[in-house]
Amino acid sequence: MNEVLGDEKGNGGIILNPQALELAKRIVELDLQRDAVFEQLIVLVGERAYELLRAVQNQG
């Protein structure tokens, strides 16, 4: 069965199948994990964390 997600006022909504909803939830969870790990990186290397992350992204 599909689920409808809308804003808090009930205006409109997005009809999602269960798989799409689960994928969206996983993305949110991964995003929160990414933020936590990035905070750890900032503790280790300070302001250069952004530079280091970009360099690693560009390598792969």
Steps between C-alpha positions, in 0.01 A plus 500: 500500500624849420544767764429870457741751650387860520584815683376555855198696375387212281554694179591276214717199547728251340377149435778254573524128472659326800835450326529871413413597856761260640766637265419856605530402867837334434627815328400713799672256737818500289496880491485514880785250524703704251454813712619317812807358326583837345487660845760244612717594203474867594620415851803322354608743228309820573413739220689286249229234525315645199819509296589143596153371421503668158846357421388148590180540295701612198730197524223246468 
